[in-house]
């Protein structure tokens, strides 16, 4: 099985600076970011066969990870828009 990395730096390389800034300055972003990476690591461990679980549980994890990624993306876009307005 080919396992793909889903960490935010691979998913959104164009937001590298925004990710760093928000992780340091926005507690909500940092919390969601941390949870996203915990979910990603759990999915990877299951896909690599380190942990066994049902397909249903794995699908739920992936959906939860996707929801967190969507929330993070929206925060990144909002932050980027604020930065553009302040220039």
PyMOL Python script that loads the backbone (N, CA, C, O; Angstrom):
from pymol import cmd

cmd.read_pdbstr("""\
ATOM      1  N   UNK A   1       0.847  -1.185   0.000  1.00  0.00           N
ATOM      2  CA  UNK A   1       0.000   0.000   0.000  1.00  0.00           C
ATOM      3  C   UNK A   1       0.889   1.244   0.000  1.00  0.00           C
ATOM      4  O   UNK A   1       1.852   1.337   0.761  1.00  0.00           O
ATOM      5  N   UNK A   2       0.551   2.176  -0.852  1.00  0.00           N
ATOM      6  CA  UNK A   2       1.288   3.431  -0.936  1.00  0.00           C
ATOM      7  C   UNK A   2       0.655   4.436   0.024  1.00  0.00           C
ATOM      8  O   UNK A   2      -0.487   4.854  -0.168  1.00  0.00           O
ATOM      9  N   UNK A   3       1.402   4.821   1.055  1.00  0.00           N
ATOM     10  CA  UNK A   3       0.873   5.710   2.084  1.00  0.00           C
ATOM     11  C   UNK A   3       1.357   7.127   1.805  1.00  0.00           C
ATOM     12  O   UNK A   3       2.556   7.373   1.671  1.00  0.00           O
ATOM     13  N   UNK A   4       0.408   8.052   1.721  1.00  0.00           N
ATOM     14  CA  UNK A   4       0.723   9.445   1.427  1.00  0.00           C
ATOM     15  C   UNK A   4       0.744  10.264   2.705  1.00  0.00           C
ATOM     16  O   UNK A   4      -0.059  10.054   3.614  1.00  0.00           O
ATOM     17  N   UNK A   5       1.681  11.205   2.755  1.00  0.00           N
ATOM     18  CA  UNK A   5       1.724  12.119   3.884  1.00  0.00           C
ATOM     19  C   UNK A   5       0.615  13.151   3.735  1.00  0.00           C
ATOM     20  O   UNK A   5       0.362  13.670   2.648  1.00  0.00           O
ATOM     21  N   UNK A   6      -0.034  13.432   4.851  1.00  0.00           N
ATOM     22  CA  UNK A   6      -1.108  14.410   4.845  1.00  0.00           C
ATOM     23  C   UNK A   6      -0.842  15.552   5.809  1.00  0.00           C
ATOM     24  O   UNK A   6      -1.759  16.301   6.147  1.00  0.00           O
ATOM     25  N   UNK A   7       0.410  15.698   6.262  1.00  0.00           N
ATOM     26  CA  UNK A   7       0.672  16.810   7.172  1.00  0.00           C
ATOM     27  C   UNK A   7       0.452  18.123   6.418  1.00  0.00           C
ATOM     28  O   UNK A   7       0.569  18.180   5.194  1.00  0.00           O
ATOM     29  N   UNK A   8       0.137  19.161   7.166  1.00  0.00           N
ATOM     30  CA  UNK A   8      -0.247  20.427   6.529  1.00  0.00           C
ATOM     31  C   UNK A   8       0.843  21.017   5.658  1.00  0.00           C
ATOM     32  O   UNK A   8       0.546  21.677   4.662  1.00  0.00           O
ATOM     33  N   UNK A   9       2.086  20.796   6.008  1.00  0.00           N
ATOM     34  CA  UNK A   9       3.177  21.356   5.204  1.00  0.00           C
ATOM     35  C   UNK A   9       3.246  20.699   3.827  1.00  0.00           C
ATOM     36  O   UNK A   9       3.674  21.331   2.861  1.00  0.00           O
ATOM     37  N   UNK A  10       2.828  19.435   3.728  1.00  0.00           N
ATOM     38  CA  UNK A  10       2.744  18.780   2.423  1.00  0.00           C
ATOM     39  C   UNK A  10       1.448  19.144   1.704  1.00  0.00           C
ATOM     40  O   UNK A  10       1.426  19.302   0.483  1.00  0.00           O
ATOM     41  N   UNK A  11       0.381  19.273   2.466  1.00  0.00           N
ATOM     42  CA  UNK A  11      -0.918  19.577   1.874  1.00  0.00           C
ATOM     43  C   UNK A  11      -0.999  21.019   1.359  1.00  0.00           C
ATOM     44  O   UNK A  11      -1.555  21.277   0.291  1.00  0.00           O
ATOM     45  N   UNK A  12      -0.439  21.948   2.131  1.00  0.00           N
ATOM     46  CA  UNK A  12      -0.531  23.370   1.796  1.00  0.00           C
ATOM     47  C   UNK A  12       0.837  24.052   1.856  1.00  0.00           C
ATOM     48  O   UNK A  12       1.049  24.917   2.706  1.00  0.00           O
ATOM     49  N   UNK A  13       1.764  23.684   0.979  1.00  0.00           N
ATOM     50  CA  UNK A  13       3.103  24.288   1.047  1.00  0.00           C
ATOM     51  C   UNK A  13       3.082  25.804   0.825  1.00  0.00           C
ATOM     52  O   UNK A  13       3.988  26.509   1.269  1.00  0.00           O
ATOM     53  N   UNK A  14       2.054  26.300   0.141  1.00  0.00           N
ATOM     54  CA  UNK A  14       1.958  27.736  -0.124  1.00  0.00           C
ATOM     55  C   UNK A  14       1.610  28.532   1.140  1.00  0.00           C
ATOM     56  O   UNK A  14       1.713  29.758   1.152  1.00  0.00           O
ATOM     57  N   UNK A  15       1.201  27.835   2.195  1.00  0.00           N
ATOM     58  CA  UNK A  15       0.835  28.485   3.456  1.00  0.00           C
ATOM     59  C   UNK A  15       1.878  28.274   4.550  1.00  0.00           C
ATOM     60  O   UNK A  15       1.562  28.384   5.734  1.00  0.00           O
ATOM     61  N   UNK A  16       3.090  27.978   4.172  1.00  0.00           N
ATOM     62  CA  UNK A  16       4.141  27.674   5.153  1.00  0.00           C
ATOM     63  C   UNK A  16       4.258  28.772   6.210  1.00  0.00           C
ATOM     64  O   UNK A  16       4.271  28.480   7.405  1.00  0.00           O
ATOM     65  N   UNK A  17       4.341  30.009   5.786  1.00  0.00           N
ATOM     66  CA  UNK A  17       4.501  31.124   6.730  1.00  0.00           C
ATOM     67  C   UNK A  17       3.252  31.321   7.587  1.00  0.00           C
ATOM     68  O   UNK A  17       3.347  31.603   8.781  1.00  0.00           O
ATOM     69  N   UNK A  18       2.085  31.171   6.970  1.00  0.00           N
ATOM     70  CA  UNK A  18       0.840  31.333   7.709  1.00  0.00           C
ATOM     71  C   UNK A  18       0.676  30.246   8.768  1.00  0.00           C
ATOM     72  O   UNK A  18       0.227  30.521   9.881  1.00  0.00           O
ATOM     73  N   UNK A  19       1.039  29.017   8.422  1.00  0.00           N
ATOM     74  CA  UNK A  19       0.955  27.913   9.378  1.00  0.00           C
ATOM     75  C   UNK A  19       1.819  28.211  10.591  1.00  0.00           C
ATOM     76  O   UNK A  19       1.377  28.063  11.730  1.00  0.00           O
ATOM     77  N   UNK A  20       3.038  28.628  10.343  1.00  0.00           N
ATOM     78  CA  UNK A  20       3.969  28.936  11.439  1.00  0.00           C
ATOM     79  C   UNK A  20       3.431  30.071  12.302  1.00  0.00           C
ATOM     80  O   UNK A  20       3.447  29.986  13.530  1.00  0.00           O
ATOM     81  N   UNK A  21       2.963  31.117  11.665  1.00  0.00           N
ATOM     82  CA  UNK A  21       2.450  32.268  12.399  1.00  0.00           C
ATOM     83  C   UNK A  21       1.228  31.911  13.241  1.00  0.00           C
ATOM     84  O   UNK A  21       1.148  32.278  14.413  1.00  0.00           O
ATOM     85  N   UNK A  22       0.283  31.200  12.644  1.00  0.00           N
ATOM     86  CA  UNK A  22      -0.930  30.850  13.367  1.00  0.00           C
ATOM     87  C   UNK A  22      -0.658  29.850  14.496  1.00  0.00           C
ATOM     88  O   UNK A  22      -1.280  29.930  15.555  1.00  0.00           O
ATOM     89  N   UNK A  23       0.253  28.924  14.278  1.00  0.00           N
ATOM     90  CA  UNK A  23       0.590  27.980  15.354  1.00  0.00           C
ATOM     91  C   UNK A  23       1.122  28.712  16.575  1.00  0.00           C
ATOM     92  O   UNK A  23       0.859  28.303  17.706  1.00  0.00           O
ATOM     93  N   UNK A  24       1.859  29.777  16.362  1.00  0.00           N
ATOM     94  CA  UNK A  24       2.466  30.514  17.469  1.00  0.00           C
ATOM     95  C   UNK A  24       1.520  31.538  18.079  1.00  0.00           C
ATOM     96  O   UNK A  24       1.651  31.856  19.261  1.00  0.00           O
ATOM     97  N   UNK A  25       0.567  32.066  17.305  1.00  0.00           N
ATOM     98  CA  UNK A  25      -0.224  33.213  17.760  1.00  0.00           C
ATOM     99  C   UNK A  25      -1.719  32.974  17.906  1.00  0.00           C
ATOM    100  O   UNK A  25      -2.428  33.854  18.392  1.00  0.00           O
ATOM    101  N   UNK A  26      -2.215  31.821  17.503  1.00  0.00           N
ATOM    102  CA  UNK A  26      -3.649  31.558  17.559  1.00  0.00           C
ATOM    103  C   UNK A  26      -3.873  30.222  18.271  1.00  0.00           C
ATOM    104  O   UNK A  26      -3.601  29.156  17.717  1.00  0.00           O
ATOM    105  N   UNK A  27      -4.368  30.298  19.497  1.00  0.00           N
ATOM    106  CA  UNK A  27      -4.550  29.080  20.296  1.00  0.00           C
ATOM    107  C   UNK A  27      -5.517  28.095  19.661  1.00  0.00           C
ATOM    108  O   UNK A  27      -5.296  26.886  19.716  1.00  0.00           O
ATOM    109  N   UNK A  28      -6.585  28.600  19.060  1.00  0.00           N
ATOM    110  CA  UNK A  28      -7.550  27.701  18.426  1.00  0.00           C
ATOM    111  C   UNK A  28      -6.909  26.980  17.238  1.00  0.00           C
ATOM    112  O   UNK A  28      -7.073  25.770  17.082  1.00  0.00           O
ATOM    113  N   UNK A  29      -6.190  27.713  16.412  1.00  0.00           N
ATOM    114  CA  UNK A  29      -5.499  27.089  15.282  1.00  0.00           C
ATOM    115  C   UNK A  29      -4.529  26.026  15.793  1.00  0.00           C
ATOM    116  O   UNK A  29      -4.493  24.916  15.263  1.00  0.00           O
ATOM    117  N   UNK A  30      -3.753  26.354  16.809  1.00  0.00           N
ATOM    118  CA  UNK A  30      -2.766  25.413  17.351  1.00  0.00           C
ATOM    119  C   UNK A  30      -3.441  24.140  17.859  1.00  0.00           C
ATOM    120  O   UNK A  30      -2.922  23.040  17.672  1.00  0.00           O
ATOM    121  N   UNK A  31      -4.592  24.292  18.499  1.00  0.00           N
ATOM    122  CA  UNK A  31      -5.327  23.137  19.029  1.00  0.00           C
ATOM    123  C   UNK A  31      -5.833  22.250  17.892  1.00  0.00           C
ATOM    124  O   UNK A  31      -5.673  21.030  17.937  1.00  0.00           O
ATOM    125  N   UNK A  32      -6.440  22.855  16.878  1.00  0.00           N
ATOM    126  CA  UNK A  32      -6.956  22.091  15.738  1.00  0.00           C
ATOM    127  C   UNK A  32      -5.796  21.463  14.965  1.00  0.00           C
ATOM    128  O   UNK A  32      -5.899  20.323  14.512  1.00  0.00           O
ATOM    129  N   UNK A  33      -4.698  22.199  14.813  1.00  0.00           N
ATOM    130  CA  UNK A  33      -3.501  21.706  14.144  1.00  0.00           C
ATOM    131  C   UNK A  33      -2.980  20.454  14.847  1.00  0.00           C
ATOM    132  O   UNK A  33      -2.661  19.457  14.199  1.00  0.00           O
ATOM    133  N   UNK A  34      -2.896  20.512  16.164  1.00  0.00           N
ATOM    134  CA  UNK A  34      -2.398  19.376  16.944  1.00  0.00           C
ATOM    135  C   UNK A  34      -3.310  18.165  16.772  1.00  0.00           C
ATOM    136  O   UNK A  34      -2.828  17.052  16.562  1.00  0.00           O
ATOM    137  N   UNK A  35      -4.614  18.372  16.860  1.00  0.00           N
ATOM    138  CA  UNK A  35      -5.567  17.274  16.703  1.00  0.00           C
ATOM    139  C   UNK A  35      -5.491  16.689  15.301  1.00  0.00           C
ATOM    140  O   UNK A  35      -5.557  15.471  15.134  1.00  0.00           O
ATOM    141  N   UNK A  36      -5.355  17.539  14.296  1.00  0.00           N
ATOM    142  CA  UNK A  36      -5.225  17.071  12.912  1.00  0.00           C
ATOM    143  C   UNK A  36      -4.023  16.137  12.778  1.00  0.00           C
ATOM    144  O   UNK A  36      -4.130  15.068  12.177  1.00  0.00           O
ATOM    145  N   UNK A  37      -2.889  16.535  13.333  1.00  0.00           N
ATOM    146  CA  UNK A  37      -1.687  15.711  13.216  1.00  0.00           C
ATOM    147  C   UNK A  37      -1.788  14.427  14.033  1.00  0.00           C
ATOM    148  O   UNK A  37      -1.239  13.402  13.632  1.00  0.00           O
ATOM    149  N   UNK A  38      -2.474  14.465  15.162  1.00  0.00           N
ATOM    150  CA  UNK A  38      -2.707  13.229  15.923  1.00  0.00           C
ATOM    151  C   UNK A  38      -3.545  12.255  15.101  1.00  0.00           C
ATOM    152  O   UNK A  38      -3.240  11.064  15.044  1.00  0.00           O
ATOM    153  N   UNK A  39      -4.596  12.759  14.468  1.00  0.00           N
ATOM    154  CA  UNK A  39      -5.436  11.918  13.613  1.00  0.00           C
ATOM    155  C   UNK A  39      -4.634  11.370  12.436  1.00  0.00           C
ATOM    156  O   UNK A  39      -4.751  10.192  12.097  1.00  0.00           O
ATOM    157  N   UNK A  40      -3.830  12.211  11.820  1.00  0.00           N
ATOM    158  CA  UNK A  40      -3.022  11.786  10.678  1.00  0.00           C
ATOM    159  C   UNK A  40      -2.063  10.668  11.074  1.00  0.00           C
ATOM    160  O   UNK A  40      -1.923   9.682  10.351  1.00  0.00           O
ATOM    161  N   UNK A  41      -1.406  10.820  12.216  1.00  0.00           N
ATOM    162  CA  UNK A  41      -0.472   9.785  12.663  1.00  0.00           C
ATOM    163  C   UNK A  41      -1.195   8.476  12.961  1.00  0.00           C
ATOM    164  O   UNK A  41      -0.674   7.399  12.670  1.00  0.00           O
ATOM    165  N   UNK A  42      -2.388   8.562  13.536  1.00  0.00           N
ATOM    166  CA  UNK A  42      -3.151   7.341  13.812  1.00  0.00           C
ATOM    167  C   UNK A  42      -3.556   6.649  12.511  1.00  0.00           C
ATOM    168  O   UNK A  42      -3.461   5.427  12.401  1.00  0.00           O
ATOM    169  N   UNK A  43      -4.001   7.421  11.539  1.00  0.00           N
ATOM    170  CA  UNK A  43      -4.366   6.847  10.234  1.00  0.00           C
ATOM    171  C   UNK A  43      -3.150   6.177   9.603  1.00  0.00           C
ATOM    172  O   UNK A  43      -3.258   5.068   9.078  1.00  0.00           O
ATOM    173  N   UNK A  44      -2.008   6.828   9.648  1.00  0.00           N
ATOM    174  CA  UNK A  44      -0.791   6.264   9.046  1.00  0.00           C
ATOM    175  C   UNK A  44      -0.402   4.964   9.737  1.00  0.00           C
ATOM    176  O   UNK A  44      -0.040   3.996   9.069  1.00  0.00           O
ATOM    177  N   UNK A  45      -0.471   4.926  11.074  1.00  0.00           N
ATOM    178  CA  UNK A  45      -0.128   3.698  11.801  1.00  0.00           C
ATOM    179  C   UNK A  45      -1.049   2.556  11.392  1.00  0.00           C
ATOM    180  O   UNK A  45      -0.599   1.421  11.238  1.00  0.00           O
ATOM    181  N   UNK A  46      -2.313   2.842  11.218  1.00  0.00           N
ATOM    182  CA  UNK A  46      -3.267   1.806  10.809  1.00  0.00           C
ATOM    183  C   UNK A  46      -2.972   1.358   9.387  1.00  0.00           C
ATOM    184  O   UNK A  46      -2.965   0.160   9.101  1.00  0.00           O
ATOM    185  N   UNK A  47      -2.728   2.315   8.489  1.00  0.00           N
ATOM    186  CA  UNK A  47      -2.456   1.967   7.096  1.00  0.00           C
ATOM    187  C   UNK A  47      -1.157   1.187   6.946  1.00  0.00           C
ATOM    188  O   UNK A  47      -1.034   0.359   6.043  1.00  0.00           O
ATOM    189  N   UNK A  48      -0.190   1.439   7.816  1.00  0.00           N
ATOM    190  CA  UNK A  48       1.083   0.716   7.777  1.00  0.00           C
ATOM    191  C   UNK A  48       0.982  -0.656   8.438  1.00  0.00           C
ATOM    192  O   UNK A  48       1.915  -1.454   8.351  1.00  0.00           O
ATOM    193  N   UNK A  49      -0.132  -0.933   9.090  1.00  0.00           N
ATOM    194  CA  UNK A  49      -0.313  -2.223   9.737  1.00  0.00           C
ATOM    195  C   UNK A  49       0.230  -2.288  11.152  1.00  0.00           C
ATOM    196  O   UNK A  49       0.260  -3.363  11.751  1.00  0.00           O
ATOM    197  N   UNK A  50       0.664  -1.150  11.701  1.00  0.00           N
ATOM    198  CA  UNK A  50       1.170  -1.104  13.064  1.00  0.00           C
ATOM    199  C   UNK A  50       0.023  -1.338  14.041  1.00  0.00           C
ATOM    200  O   UNK A  50       0.208  -1.965  15.084  1.00  0.00           O
ATOM    201  N   UNK A  51      -1.154  -0.835  13.701  1.00  0.00           N
ATOM    202  CA  UNK A  51      -2.357  -1.012  14.510  1.00  0.00           C
ATOM    203  C   UNK A  51      -3.431  -1.649  13.636  1.00  0.00           C
ATOM    204  O   UNK A  51      -3.511  -1.392  12.435  1.00  0.00           O
ATOM    205  N   UNK A  52      -4.241  -2.473  14.257  1.00  0.00           N
ATOM    206  CA  UNK A  52      -5.353  -3.084  13.536  1.00  0.00           C
ATOM    207  C   UNK A  52      -6.657  -2.487  14.025  1.00  0.00           C
ATOM    208  O   UNK A  52      -6.825  -2.197  15.209  1.00  0.00           O
ATOM    209  N   UNK A  53      -7.570  -2.310  13.093  1.00  0.00           N
ATOM    210  CA  UNK A  53      -8.886  -1.767  13.437  1.00  0.00           C
ATOM    211  C   UNK A  53      -9.861  -2.103  12.321  1.00  0.00           C
ATOM    212  O   UNK A  53      -9.476  -2.666  11.297  1.00  0.00           O
ATOM    213  N   UNK A  54     -11.091  -1.763  12.519  1.00  0.00           N
ATOM    214  CA  UNK A  54     -12.098  -2.015  11.479  1.00  0.00           C
ATOM    215  C   UNK A  54     -11.992  -0.951  10.387  1.00  0.00           C
ATOM    216  O   UNK A  54     -11.483   0.147  10.613  1.00  0.00           O
ATOM    217  N   UNK A  55     -12.478  -1.298   9.215  1.00  0.00           N
ATOM    218  CA  UNK A  55     -12.508  -0.334   8.113  1.00  0.00           C
ATOM    219  C   UNK A  55     -13.418   0.842   8.452  1.00  0.00           C
ATOM    220  O   UNK A  55     -13.146   1.974   8.053  1.00  0.00           O
ATOM    221  N   UNK A  56     -14.485   0.579   9.179  1.00  0.00           N
ATOM    222  CA  UNK A  56     -15.411   1.634   9.564  1.00  0.00           C
ATOM    223  C   UNK A  56     -14.713   2.666  10.445  1.00  0.00           C
ATOM    224  O   UNK A  56     -14.869   3.870  10.246  1.00  0.00           O
ATOM    225  N   UNK A  57     -13.942   2.185  11.419  1.00  0.00           N
ATOM    226  CA  UNK A  57     -13.227   3.094  12.307  1.00  0.00           C
ATOM    227  C   UNK A  57     -12.197   3.907  11.526  1.00  0.00           C
ATOM    228  O   UNK A  57     -12.057   5.110  11.745  1.00  0.00           O
ATOM    229  N   UNK A  58     -11.476   3.252  10.615  1.00  0.00           N
ATOM    230  CA  UNK A  58     -10.486   3.961   9.794  1.00  0.00           C
ATOM    231  C   UNK A  58     -11.166   5.024   8.940  1.00  0.00           C
ATOM    232  O   UNK A  58     -10.653   6.135   8.810  1.00  0.00           O
ATOM    233  N   UNK A  59     -12.304   4.696   8.365  1.00  0.00           N
ATOM    234  CA  UNK A  59     -13.040   5.680   7.565  1.00  0.00           C
ATOM    235  C   UNK A  59     -13.481   6.866   8.416  1.00  0.00           C
ATOM    236  O   UNK A  59     -13.436   8.007   7.957  1.00  0.00           O
ATOM    237  N   UNK A  60     -13.908   6.607   9.653  1.00  0.00           N
ATOM    238  CA  UNK A  60     -14.299   7.683  10.564  1.00  0.00           C
ATOM    239  C   UNK A  60     -13.105   8.580  10.888  1.00  0.00           C
ATOM    240  O   UNK A  60     -13.233   9.804  10.926  1.00  0.00           O
ATOM    241  N   UNK A  61     -11.952   7.970  11.119  1.00  0.00           N
ATOM    242  CA  UNK A  61     -10.741   8.756  11.379  1.00  0.00           C
ATOM    243  C   UNK A  61     -10.403   9.646  10.194  1.00  0.00           C
ATOM    244  O   UNK A  61     -10.084  10.824  10.357  1.00  0.00           O
ATOM    245  N   UNK A  62     -10.476   9.075   9.013  1.00  0.00           N
ATOM    246  CA  UNK A  62     -10.151   9.845   7.807  1.00  0.00           C
ATOM    247  C   UNK A  62     -11.134  10.999   7.606  1.00  0.00           C
ATOM    248  O   UNK A  62     -10.732  12.087   7.194  1.00  0.00           O
ATOM    249  N   UNK A  63     -12.408  10.773   7.891  1.00  0.00           N
ATOM    250  CA  UNK A  63     -13.396  11.834   7.750  1.00  0.00           C
ATOM    251  C   UNK A  63     -13.145  12.930   8.785  1.00  0.00           C
ATOM    252  O   UNK A  63     -13.246  14.118   8.478  1.00  0.00           O
ATOM    253  N   UNK A  64     -12.823  12.530   9.996  1.00  0.00           N
ATOM    254  CA  UNK A  64     -12.513  13.490  11.051  1.00  0.00           C
ATOM    255  C   UNK A  64     -11.273  14.309  10.677  1.00  0.00           C
ATOM    256  O   UNK A  64     -11.243  15.524  10.870  1.00  0.00           O
ATOM    257  N   UNK A  65     -10.254  13.635  10.142  1.00  0.00           N
ATOM    258  CA  UNK A  65      -9.034  14.323   9.692  1.00  0.00           C
ATOM    259  C   UNK A  65      -9.373  15.324   8.595  1.00  0.00           C
ATOM    260  O   UNK A  65      -8.865  16.445   8.603  1.00  0.00           O
ATOM    261  N   UNK A  66     -10.220  14.934   7.659  1.00  0.00           N
ATOM    262  CA  UNK A  66     -10.620  15.821   6.566  1.00  0.00           C
ATOM    263  C   UNK A  66     -11.370  17.043   7.095  1.00  0.00           C
ATOM    264  O   UNK A  66     -11.148  18.158   6.625  1.00  0.00           O
ATOM    265  N   UNK A  67     -12.249  16.840   8.062  1.00  0.00           N
ATOM    266  CA  UNK A  67     -12.974  17.967   8.652  1.00  0.00           C
ATOM    267  C   UNK A  67     -12.022  18.942   9.330  1.00  0.00           C
ATOM    268  O   UNK A  67     -12.194  20.157   9.224  1.00  0.00           O
ATOM    269  N   UNK A  68     -11.019  18.415  10.027  1.00  0.00           N
ATOM    270  CA  UNK A  68     -10.022  19.281  10.663  1.00  0.00           C
ATOM    271  C   UNK A  68      -9.203  20.030   9.602  1.00  0.00           C
ATOM    272  O   UNK A  68      -8.904  21.214   9.758  1.00  0.00           O
ATOM    273  N   UNK A  69      -8.850  19.328   8.533  1.00  0.00           N
ATOM    274  CA  UNK A  69      -8.076  19.976   7.466  1.00  0.00           C
ATOM    275  C   UNK A  69      -8.882  21.095   6.825  1.00  0.00           C
ATOM    276  O   UNK A  69      -8.338  22.159   6.529  1.00  0.00           O
ATOM    277  N   UNK A  70     -10.164  20.869   6.608  1.00  0.00           N
ATOM    278  CA  UNK A  70     -11.028  21.909   6.045  1.00  0.00           C
ATOM    279  C   UNK A  70     -11.069  23.135   6.956  1.00  0.00           C
ATOM    280  O   UNK A  70     -10.975  24.270   6.489  1.00  0.00           O
ATOM    281  N   UNK A  71     -11.211  22.892   8.264  1.00  0.00           N
ATOM    282  CA  UNK A  71     -11.251  23.997   9.218  1.00  0.00           C
ATOM    283  C   UNK A  71      -9.925  24.770   9.215  1.00  0.00           C
ATOM    284  O   UNK A  71      -9.914  26.001   9.245  1.00  0.00           O
ATOM    285  N   UNK A  72      -8.823  24.039   9.178  1.00  0.00           N
ATOM    286  CA  UNK A  72      -7.513  24.684   9.143  1.00  0.00           C
ATOM    287  C   UNK A  72      -7.332  25.490   7.862  1.00  0.00           C
ATOM    288  O   UNK A  72      -6.806  26.603   7.896  1.00  0.00           O
ATOM    289  N   UNK A  73      -7.761  24.938   6.742  1.00  0.00           N
ATOM    290  CA  UNK A  73      -7.643  25.639   5.469  1.00  0.00           C
ATOM    291  C   UNK A  73      -8.408  26.957   5.502  1.00  0.00           C
ATOM    292  O   UNK A  73      -7.913  27.985   5.038  1.00  0.00           O
ATOM    293  N   UNK A  74      -9.619  26.920   6.055  1.00  0.00           N
ATOM    294  CA  UNK A  74     -10.403  28.154   6.144  1.00  0.00           C
ATOM    295  C   UNK A  74      -9.707  29.193   7.021  1.00  0.00           C
ATOM    296  O   UNK A  74      -9.711  30.380   6.697  1.00  0.00           O
ATOM    297  N   UNK A  75      -9.116  28.757   8.117  1.00  0.00           N
ATOM    298  CA  UNK A  75      -8.383  29.686   8.982  1.00  0.00           C
ATOM    299  C   UNK A  75      -7.162  30.250   8.266  1.00  0.00           C
ATOM    300  O   UNK A  75      -6.837  31.427   8.423  1.00  0.00           O
ATOM    301  N   UNK A  76      -6.488  29.417   7.484  1.00  0.00           N
ATOM    302  CA  UNK A  76      -5.315  29.882   6.730  1.00  0.00           C
ATOM    303  C   UNK A  76      -5.724  30.916   5.680  1.00  0.00           C
ATOM    304  O   UNK A  76      -5.060  31.941   5.529  1.00  0.00           O
ATOM    305  N   UNK A  77      -6.809  30.652   4.957  1.00  0.00           N
ATOM    306  CA  UNK A  77      -7.280  31.599   3.941  1.00  0.00           C
ATOM    307  C   UNK A  77      -7.698  32.922   4.584  1.00  0.00           C
ATOM    308  O   UNK A  77      -7.409  33.992   4.048  1.00  0.00           O
ATOM    309  N   UNK A  78      -8.374  32.849   5.725  1.00  0.00           N
ATOM    310  CA  UNK A  78      -8.802  34.054   6.423  1.00  0.00           C
ATOM    311  C   UNK A  78      -7.590  34.863   6.887  1.00  0.00           C
ATOM    312  O   UNK A  78      -7.564  36.086   6.751  1.00  0.00           O
ATOM    313  N   UNK A  79      -6.597  34.177   7.430  1.00  0.00           N
ATOM    314  CA  UNK A  79      -5.375  34.833   7.882  1.00  0.00           C
ATOM    315  C   UNK A  79      -4.646  35.486   6.697  1.00  0.00           C
ATOM    316  O   UNK A  79      -4.152  36.609   6.803  1.00  0.00           O
ATOM    317  N   UNK A  80      -4.589  34.773   5.583  1.00  0.00           N
ATOM    318  CA  UNK A  80      -3.933  35.297   4.392  1.00  0.00           C
ATOM    319  C   UNK A  80      -4.653  36.556   3.893  1.00  0.00           C
ATOM    320  O   UNK A  80      -4.006  37.524   3.494  1.00  0.00           O
ATOM    321  N   UNK A  81      -5.976  36.540   3.916  1.00  0.00           N
ATOM    322  CA  UNK A  81      -6.762  37.696   3.470  1.00  0.00           C
ATOM    323  C   UNK A  81      -6.511  38.888   4.382  1.00  0.00           C
ATOM    324  O   UNK A  81      -6.383  40.014   3.901  1.00  0.00           O
ATOM    325  N   UNK A  82      -6.438  38.659   5.693  1.00  0.00           N
ATOM    326  CA  UNK A  82      -6.146  39.753   6.642  1.00  0.00           C
ATOM    327  C   UNK A  82      -4.775  40.340   6.376  1.00  0.00           C
ATOM    328  O   UNK A  82      -4.594  41.557   6.420  1.00  0.00           O
ATOM    329  N   UNK A  83      -3.811  39.480   6.102  1.00  0.00           N
ATOM    330  CA  UNK A  83      -2.453  39.954   5.830  1.00  0.00           C
ATOM    331  C   UNK A  83      -2.420  40.789   4.557  1.00  0.00           C
ATOM    332  O   UNK A  83      -1.730  41.806   4.494  1.00  0.00           O
ATOM    333  N   UNK A  84      -3.159  40.363   3.552  1.00  0.00           N
ATOM    334  CA  UNK A  84      -3.193  41.112   2.292  1.00  0.00           C
ATOM    335  C   UNK A  84      -3.847  42.479   2.477  1.00  0.00           C
ATOM    336  O   UNK A  84      -3.443  43.451   1.839  1.00  0.00           O
ATOM    337  N   UNK A  85      -4.853  42.559   3.346  1.00  0.00           N
ATOM    338  CA  UNK A  85      -5.530  43.841   3.592  1.00  0.00           C
ATOM    339  C   UNK A  85      -4.635  44.815   4.342  1.00  0.00           C
ATOM    340  O   UNK A  85      -4.758  46.029   4.179  1.00  0.00           O
ATOM    341  N   UNK A  86      -3.737  44.287   5.161  1.00  0.00           N
ATOM    342  CA  UNK A  86      -2.890  45.169   5.969  1.00  0.00           C
ATOM    343  C   UNK A  86      -1.682  45.697   5.195  1.00  0.00           C
ATOM    344  O   UNK A  86      -0.917  46.518   5.702  1.00  0.00           O
ATOM    345  N   UNK A  87      -1.523  45.221   3.974  1.00  0.00           N
ATOM    346  CA  UNK A  87      -0.374  45.679   3.161  1.00  0.00           C
ATOM    347  C   UNK A  87      -0.740  46.952   2.425  1.00  0.00           C
ATOM    348  O   UNK A  87       0.082  47.499   1.690  1.00  0.00           O
TER     349      UNK A  87
END
""", "prot")
cmd.dss("prot")
cmd.show_as("cartoon", "prot")
cmd.util.cbc("prot")
cmd.orient("prot")
